[in-house]
C-alpha cells in the first residue's frame, strides 16, 4: 500500500541560517552613522520619514514605505535628512542561498500585504530575540528571550523566508543606481536628474534639444520635462543656456577669443542671439561684462 504514494521533498530556494539582529528605532532628524560593512545580509525598512542611505558608490534617499538590502561586505550607512525624524526597522541575517542575488542593489516599495507580513515578522521576532543593549542596537548583539512563545524562533525564520520569497516575485522594483543621489550646490539631487545635468554639461559646446536629452536618458520628452521641472522650474533649455553663458563668461575672462568666436564655439545661431541670451541671464551684454572685469 505504501508504495502507491509519491513522496516529494520541498525545494528550499531561500534558507535563513542565522539571525544577527532585529530592532526598530525611532531616530532624530539629524541622526548620522559613520557606516560599516559585515559578512551578512542587512534588510532596512523606513516606516516613517526618509533617510539618506549609502551603499558602496550609491547614495540615495530611502523613503517611507520603502525597503532595501545590503549584501555581505557592502559598505553602507544611514543618516537623517535634517527635516523629519525617521523610524527604521532593521533585520540582519546569514543566508547563502543563491536566490538572494536578486536583492542586490534593489529598492522595494512595500504594498499593504507586504507591510502586514513585515509587521507580523517583527512581532514574532521580538517575542523571542532581544538586544543585549537596546540603547545601542548598532552593537549587533542579540540574545534569546526566556520563556518565549512556543516555536517563535522557527516562526521567525519561516516568516522571514516567506517574506523574502514574496518580495522576490516583484517585477516593479527600482535599483539603487536609479535612485542614486548627489550633492549639487548643497542640494540632494537624484541620479535621474544628475544624468540629465551631466548630458547638458557634456554638450555645452554643442546644440541639443529636449528630444536629444530624452533619447540620451531613454525617457519620453514629457517625462524628461516633468522630471527636470521638479528640480528647477525654469526648464531644461533655460538651464542649458545658463551653462553656455557660464562657459562664455569663463572664455571672456580667458581673453583668447573675441565675442563672435565665443558665439560660434558655443553654437549660438549668431552673435546677436548670443548677446540676447547673455543679457537675459546676466543683465549685461558680453561687452559690458568684459569691461566690468577690468574694473575689478
Secondary structure, DSSP 8 states (H G I E B T S, - for coil): -GGG--------S----EEEEEEEEE--TT-B---B--SSEEEEEEEESEEEEEETTEEEEEETTEEEEE-TT--EEEEE-SSS--EEEEEEEE---GGGGGGTTEEEE--HHHHHHHHHHHHHHHHHEEES-TT-GGG--EEE-TT--TTHHHHHHHHHHHHHHHHHT-S--EETTTTBEEEETTEEEEHHHHHHHHHHHHTTTS---HHHHHHHHTS-HHHHHHHHHHH-TT-HHHHHHHHHHHHHHHHHHHTSS-HHHHHHHTT-SSHHHHHHHHHHHHSS-HHHHHHHHHT-
